[in-house]
Amino acid sequence: MSAISKPMEASFELTLQIVMAVLAGISAQVIAEFFKVPSIVFLLLFGIILGADGLNFLHPHDLGVGLEVLVALSVAIILFEGGLNLELRDLGRVSGSLRNLVTFGTLITLVGGGMAAHWLAEFPWSIAFLYAALVVVTGPTVISPLLKQVEVDRKVATLLESEGVLIDPVGAILAVVVLDTILNSSATPVEIFSGLLLRFAIGAIIGGISGVLLGFILKNTPFLSEDLRNLVVLAGVWGLFGLAQLSRSESGLMATVVAGIVLRASSIPDERLLRRFKGQLTVLCVSVLFILLAADLSIDSIFALGWGSILTVLALMWVVRPISVAFCTINSDLNWRQKFFLGWIAPRGIVSASVASLFAILLTQKGINGGDSIKALVFLTIMMTVFIQGLSARWVAKGLKITAVEATGAVIVGCNALGRLMGRLFEQRGESVVLIDTDPEACQQAEAEGLSVFQSSALDPDVLEEAGIESMGTFMALTSNGQVNLVLAQRATEEFKPPRVFAIFPSNAPQDNSANKSNKSNNTKISPAFVDQQLIKMWNQYLTEGQFKLGITDFREPGLSFKQAHFQALIREGEVLPLLIKRKGSLQVVQATQNWQEGDEVTYLFHDPRPKLLKRLSGGSQISKELTAERLPEVEEVPLAEPVENSLSEPPIDTLDNPRKSEAKS
């Protein structure tokens, strides 16, 4: 009986270890989500607290070889999910800088990190370069959540995410080559280099073929349910990982990344559902692994490193990384603010931690000193980069003004009169504007007014990309068809996630539920622009016939509530159309359900049917290129003898009370 109870007791202990790791990991994720900080912060804290140096609840070493298996399979899922989220279209826009960061950047980090670890931390050269090989990676499991919270502009985000995914297998393979060199000191440079290339080649070939095969299976098996399709992909990922590892050690990491990229490019059905499933698995794997690896960490070993190790990490962060970014982006179109942010953000993650933990075991087994020191220094690097870079990323991005919320410029779909007017208003404020329409005549009219125009369908993502939507702050769908506007806005939100999306559509128009969920997850909301669609048709007519003036008004005391009420009444009557609102120094497009506040400054259109104005503009409907909205004293009437550029001004205050007074005066 006792012989049976002992294995059962051991099994229960191991089960309890995994259960505690899962509970602690998911709890850390929830708390991090609540406080809007990188989850790795709480994962490390919880792991250390539950480990031997804390409450002594978790003992990962009891898992034995099972920990290595768990690490390997989890990292395979993490890297596959990273490859699956890479968009080839996005990679094309940063391909030069990305290629340099993954190649030359890796070499610079290897050399610079090795020199810092040798001279500052006093590691032997072999151990110093092994440490540097472990920290060349910038983990996607840390970068992706960080960018969701910070929301920098799309080009910088794409570069950071892509670097994190692609450099992980590169760093892992490089670390294995360095380790093999240490264990087999007689290896020649040719053997070392050939081993590196062989691992890359085997991983790329197996990953590419497996990705194509998985795509073919998913496209040609409509009888499979959604849940079963996801599990088929999971089994395939672990199968190709095992095959690559069997062919050559550590080539499996490259195989999983390549398979993810190829599968994404295959345009499989229900791709979003697959990415969601793999994303959930990745969160679970990262949570459990970080808890277990942090629990197995000795705090004493970190303190034993001394100040030299802290200086090593600081040199890696503030000397090696900026030099690498400056060199790798020297010929790119990135500005200095974007380059500074790229140089500041390079947190290390799960791949560094997991590979360092495995290497520490291997070096100890081979009787080579330094394994525990490397593991401690890698975890110190993870802690310092996550805490310093991760927690400061939001403030650095805001200080550099590269957050997506602060992005300027607009892509406007619809070259009608209102679309052209909005384009001119954005340009007047120094922002770049691109208009898109399928109507040749409307496009020619917009070009005649000096606007940049694409005569094509805005449903084509390539057209939106060429128009520069990735760097624009605002997307507006202003065509005459409300349902088309809604579809355009939803597609743009799903494909490019612009910070601000506006569309003219009926107030009772149904919205796609899946799009709504996607919008919520992307922190992007489709806002109804201006007023109801029926009134917009009327205002396009007014603009075409020249029956308008452009004005600016403030909502300030005295008589604030009275003025707000009259302004709202004029909007409902179709006499005023608010376009832009300046609130607390920020300029925004007016929404159909806009609430007016004290201090608001509103740029608006005023319906002006006076005969003299109609006569003045009877020669054509084209709006002058020097469109301005000058502020005049509220009590003054605008003389009609002025040029049209200066006649588009604010109506007097009594005009807002009774719009027909000005007509009677004239």
N, C-alpha and C positions, 0 to 999 in steps of 0.2 A: 504494500500500500504506500509506504514511504517512498519507494522507488518511482511510483507513478506520480506522487504528489510533487516531488521536486521539479520535474520537467514542467508540470502544470503551473507551479509557482513561478518558475523562470519565465514561462510564456506570458503569464499575467503581468509580471514586472515590465517586460518589453512592451506589451500592449498599453500599459499605463503610461510608459514613457512617450509613446507616439500620441496617445490621447492628450496628454498634458501639452505636448509640443503644438498640436493642432489648436487646442483651446487658447493657448497663449499667443500663437501666431495670428489667429483671426481676431482676437481681442486687440492686439497691437494694430492691426489694419484698421479696425473700427475707430479706435482712439485717434490714430493718425489722420483718418478721413475727417473726423470731427474738428480737430485742431488745424487742419490744412497744412500739415508738415509731412516730409518724406517718411513713409512707413518704416524704413530701415532704422530710424532713430529709436522707435519704441520696440522694434524687434530685437535690436541689440541690447537695450535696457532689460527687457523681459527675459531674454536668454541668459544674461549674466546674473540677474537676480535669482533665477531658478536653478542655475548651475552650481558647481561645487564651491565656488567662492561666494555664493549667496545663500539661498535657503537650502541648497543641496537636495533639491527634488529631482532634477534631471541628471542622468548619467549617460550621455551619448556613447561613451566608449563601451558600454555594455552591449550595444548593438553589434559590435565587432565588424565583420566584413559587410554586414547589412547596411551600415552607414555609408560605405563606399558605393554600394549598389544604389541606394536611395539618392545619393548625390549625383551619380552618373545619369540615372534615368530622369531625374528632375531637371538637371541642366539641359538635357536633350529637349525636353518640352519647352523650357524657357527660351532656348535659342531658336527652336522651330517657330514658336509664337512670334518672336522678334522678326524673323524672316517673313512670316506671313503678313505682318503689318507694314512691311516696307513697300512703298508704292514706287514702281519704276519711273513713273512720270515725275515724281518729286526728286528722285535720285538724279535724273537728267539735269535738273537745274543746279545741282551742287556737285556734279560728278567730278569736276576737277579738284575742288577742295577736299571732297570726300576721299578720292583716290590718294591724294597726298597725305591726308591724316592717317589712313589705314596703312600706308607704306612708309613714307619718309617720317611721318609722325611717330610711328611705332619704333623706328630706328632711333630717332632723337630721344624718345622716352627711355628706351633700353640703355643707351649710352649715358644719358644724363642722370637717370635714376641709379644706375650702377656706380657712377662716379660719386654721387651724393652719398649712397649707402657705404661706400668704401672710405671716403675721406671724412664724413661727418659721423656716421654710426660705427666706423672702424670694423666693418665686416670684411672678411677675406674677399678677394676679387671674385672668386667663383660664386660664393654665396650672395655677394652684392648684386651680381648680374642675374642670378636666379630670382632675387627679390624684384629687380627691375622688370624682368620678364613677366612676373605675376601681376604687376600693377600697370602694365601698358593698357589694360582694358578699362573701359568706362561703362560699367554695367547698365544695360537697358532697363533692368528692373528698378533701378534708382532714377535714371534719367526720365523715363516715361511718366511716372507719377509726378515728378518734379515739374515737368513741362506742362502737365495738366493744371497744376496749381498756379504756375507763374504765367503761362500763356504768352510767351514771346512771339515775335513775328515768325511767319511760317518757314522762311528760308533758314533761319537759325535753328528752329525746332527740328526741321528735317535733317539738317546736318548733324546735330547732336544725337538724335535718335538713330540715324543710319550708322554713324560712327560707333555708337554703343553696341549695335547688333553685329556689324561686320567685324569689328575689332576683337570681339570676344573669342571666336574660334582662332583668329590669328594669334592672339595673346596666349591662349591655352596651348596651341601647337608649338609656339615659340618657347614657352616655358618647358614643355616636354623635351624639346631639342636641347635646351640648356641643361636640363637635369640629366639627360642621356650623356651629355658631354662631361658632366661632373662624375657620373658613375662609370663612364668609359673614357678615361682621360687619354687613351691612345688613339681616339678617333681623329681622322684628318679633317681639315676644313671642307674638302670636297664631300666627304661622307656626311658631315653635318648639314651642308647645304642641300645635298641630294635627298637626305631624309626629310628635310623641311618641305621641299617641293613635292616629294612623293606623297606626303600626308595631305597636302593641299589638293593635289591632283586626284587622289583616290576619293577624298571627301566630295570634291566638286562633281566628279563623274557619277558616283553612287547617288548623291543628292539630286543631281539633275535628272537622271533616269527615273528615280523613285518619285520625284515631283511630277513628272509627266505621266507616269503610270497612275498615281493617285488621282490626278486630274481627269484622266480617261475613265477611271472607275466611277468617280463621282458624277461625271456627265452622262454615263451610259447605264446607270443603275437607278432608274426612277422608282423602282419598287422598294428601295430601302427607305426606312423611316428616318426622320431627322436625327433622332438619338443614335440610331445604328450607324448612320453616316459619320457622325462625329467620332464614334468609337472605332470605325474602320480606319479613319485618319490617325487616331491615337496609336492603334496597333501598327499601322504602317510606319509611323515615325520611330517607334521603338524598334521595329524590325530593321529599318534602314540604318539606324544608329548601331545596332548590334552587328549588322553585316559589315559596316565600315570599320568598326572597332576590331572585328575579327580579321579584316584585311590588313589594317595597320593601326596601332594604338593611337588614340586621340584624333584620328581622322573623322570620327563620328560627329564631332562638334561642327566641323565644316559641312558635313553632309546634311545635318538637320537645318542649318541656315539656308543652304542652297535649295533644299527641298521646299522650304517655306516660301522663298522668293519665287520659285518656278510655279508652285501651286497657286500663289496669288495672281501671277501673270496668266494663268490658264482660264480665268474668268469662270470659275465653277459656280453652279447654282447655289443659292443660299449661303453665299460666302460670308455675309455678315454674321449669320448664326454660328458658323464654324469658328470665326474669329472670337466671338463672344465666349464660346465654350472653351477654346484654348486659352483665352485670357483669364477665365475663372480658374482653370487648372494651374496656370502660371502663378496666380496670386496664392493659391494653396501651397504649391511647391516652394515658392520663395519664403512664405511664412514659416513652414515647418523647417526648412533647411537653415534659415538664419537663427531660429530659436535653438536648434540642436548644436550648430557650430559655435554660436556665442556661448552656450552653456558649457561647452567643452573647452572654452578658452580660460587660461590661467591669468588672472589679473596681475599676479606677482611677476609673471614673465614680461608683461608690458612695462611695469615699473622698473624692472631690472635693465631695460634697454637704455635708460638714461636720456639726458637732454640731447645727445647727439642724434638719436632717432627722431625726436621731434623736429630738429633742424632738417633732417633728411626729408621728412614729409613736407615741411614748409618749402624746401627747395624744389621738391617735385611739383608742388602746387603753384608757386609764385615765380619760379625761374624756368624750370624745364617746360611746363605746359604753355606758358605764354610764348616762349621761343618757338616751340613746335607749331603753335597756331599761326604765329607771325610768318614763319617760313612757308607753311603749307597753304596759306591763303594769300600769298604775296601778289598773285596775278588774278585774284578773284574780284568780283564786283561788290564784295562786302565792305561796308564802311567801318570806320575805326570803332564805333560803338558796338557793332555786331562782333567784331574781332575781339574786343575786350571781353565781352560776355562769354564768347567761346573759350577764351583763355582762362576765364575765372571758373567755369563750370566743367569739372571732370571728376565727379564722385565715383569711387570704386564700389563694386557690388558683389553679388553672389558668386560669380565665376572666380574672382580673385580669392574669396574666402574658401570656397570649396576645394579649388585646386591646391591652395596653400595648405589646407588641412591634410589632404592626401599626400602631398610632398613631404610634410613633416613626418608622417608615418613611414614613408619609404626611406627617407634619409636616416631615421632612427634605426630602422631594420638593417640598413647597410653599414651601420656603425659610424656614420658621418655626423659630426657635430654641426649644429646650426639650424636644425629642423624646427625646433621650438621657437628659436629666435626669429626665424623667417615668418612663421605663422603669427607670432606676436606683432612683428613690425607690419605685416600685411593688414592685420585687424586694426592696428593703430592708424594706418593709412585710411582704411575704410571709415573709421570713426571721425578722424579729423576732416577728411574731405566731405563727408556727409553733413557733419555739424556745421563746419565753417562755410562751405560752399552751398550746401543744400538749404540751410536755414537763412542764408543771406541772399539767395538768388532773386527773390521777389523784390527786395529793396534795390539790389544792383540793377535789375532790369528796369525798374521805375526810374531810377536815377539816370540811366542811359537813355530812357524814353524809347525802348524797343519792345514794349509790351504790345500785344495785339490790340488791346483796347485803345492805345494811343496811336495806332496806325492811321494814316491819312489816305486821301484819295478815294475815288469811287468808280465802280463799274455800273453803268446805267443801261438797262435793257429797255429800249424804246426811244426812237429818235423823233417822237412827236413833239409838239410845242413845249409841253411841260418838261419832258426829258431834256430837251435842249436848254431850257431855262435853268434847270437844276445843275446841268453840266457847267453852265456859265457861272453860276453862283459858287460852285466848288472851285473852279479855276480862278475866280476873282480872289479867293482866299489863299491862293498859292498851292492848291492841291491838284494832283494829276487826275485826269478824268478820261475814261474811255466809254464810248457809247456803242451799243450793239443793236442791230435791227436787220430784218430781212427785206425791208421795203427800200428799193434803190432810190426812189425820189426823196424819201425822208433822210436817207443817209447822205445824199448829195446836199440837201439843205443844211444838215448839221456840219458837213465839211466846209460849206461856204461860210459858216459862222466861226470857223477856225477850231472846231472840235475834232478830236481823234475818234475815228469811227471804224468799226468792223461790220461789214455787210455779210452777216451770217446768222446761223441759229445759235442762240445762247444755251440750247440744250446740249450742244457739243462741248464736252469738258476741255477738249483741246483748244477750242476758241476762247473759252474763259481763261485758260492758262496763258494763252498768247496775249490776251488782253491785260494780263498782270494781276488777276484777282488775288493771287497768293500774297501779294504785298499791299493790297488795298484794304482800307479800313471799313469801307461801306459797299454793300451790294444793294441795288434798287431795281425792282421789276416794275416798270411804269407803262406797259403796253395797254392797249384799249380793252384787252380781254382779261378779266379778273382771274378766271380759272387758270389761264396760261401763266399769269404772274405768280400764282401760288405754286404751281408745279416748278417754275423756274427757280423760285426762292428755295423750295425744298431740295431740289437737285443741287443747287449751289452750296447749300448748307451741308449736305451729306458729303459732297465731294471735296470742298475746299475750306469749310468752317470759317467763313469771314466773321470778324468780330460783330458787325452790325448788318442785319438783313432787313430790308423793307420791301413791301409789295403793296400794290393797290389791288384789293379784292373785296367782294361783297362781305358785309359783316356776318352774314349767315352761311358763308362758304364752308363746306366740310373740309377738314384737314386730315391728311393721312396719319393714322395712329402710329405707325412705325416711324414715320418721319418725326412726329412729335417726340417720341421716346429718344430718337437719335439726337434731336435738337437739345433735349434736356441734358443728355450725357455730354454733349459738346459745349454746354454753356452758351449756346447760340439760340436766340429766339427770333422767329419771323414776326416782325411788327407791322401792323397795317399802317400805311403811310398816308398822311394828310387828312383826308376825309373820305366819305363813302364813294364807291366807284361811280355812281350816277352823277355826282357833282363834279367829279374829275372830267368827265366827258364835256360838261358845260364849260369848265375852265379851259380846256384845250381849245374850245371854240373862241372864247374870249381872247386867248393869247394869239390865236391865228389872225383874228380881226383887229388886234391891237387895242382892245377895250380893257385896258388894265393900267395900273400904276404899281410900282414896287415901293413898299414902305417899311419902316422900322418903328416899333413902339416898345415902350417899357411898361412893365407892371409894377408901379411904385406908388407909394402914398403921395398925396392924398387921393381919396376916391378910388382906392384899389379895387374893392369888391364891385363897385358900380362899373368900373371900366372893364373888369373881367367878364361881368355878366353881359354887357353890351357887345363885347368882342365875340363872345360865344354865340350870341344871337345873330350877329352878322355872318358868322360861319355857317350856321344852320340855314340862313336865308340865301346863301350863295353869293354874298357880297364881298366876303373876305376869305382868302385861302392862306392859312399860315404854312410856311415852308420850312424855316429853320428857327431854332430856339437856342439862344445862348444863355446857359445856366451855370453859374459858378465858374465862369471862364471857359466852359466846355461847349463847343458848338455841336448841336445834334439836329437830326431830321425830325420834324414834328410828326407825332403819331396821331392816328385818327381818334384815339381815346386820350389825348394829351390833357393832363391837369396843369393848370397855370398856377405859378407860385410867385410870391413877391420877389422882385429882382430879375425876373425873366426878361430877356430882350428878344423880341420876335420879329423876324423878317417875313413879310407876308405880301400877297397879291391883293390889290383892291380893285374891284370891278368899277371901271370908269367909262360910262357910255357917252360922255359929252361929245357933241358934234365936232367941236374944234379938234379934239384929239383924234377922232375917227377920220376927219379930213386930212389931218397931218400925216397919218399912217396909211392913207388909202392907196399910196403907190406900191405897197408891198407889205407882206406880213413878217418880213425878216426882222428879228430883234437885233438892235445895234450891237456891235462887238464890244463896245465900251460900256457894257451894262453896269450901272452902279445903283446903289441904294443910299442916297445921301440923307443925313439927318437934318431936318429943318425944324425951326421952332414950331411947336404944336399948334400955335394960334395963327400961323401964316398959311395963306393959300399959295399953291404952286403956280407961278405964271405960265400960261400955255405957250407964250412966245419963246420960251427957252428951248434949246435943242433937246431932242428926245433923251439923250444921255442924262440930262439933268432933270427931266420932268418925271422920271420914275422915282418919286420921293414919297415921304410919309404924308398921308392925308391929315388935315387938321383934326384936332380933337373933336370938334363939333361934327365932322364928317362921320366919325365913329358912332356918334349918337344918332345922327340922321343922315344916311348916305346921300339923300336927295337934296340936302341943303346946298352942297357944292354945285350941283347941276343947276339949281335955281339961280345961284349967284352968277354963274357963267352966262 
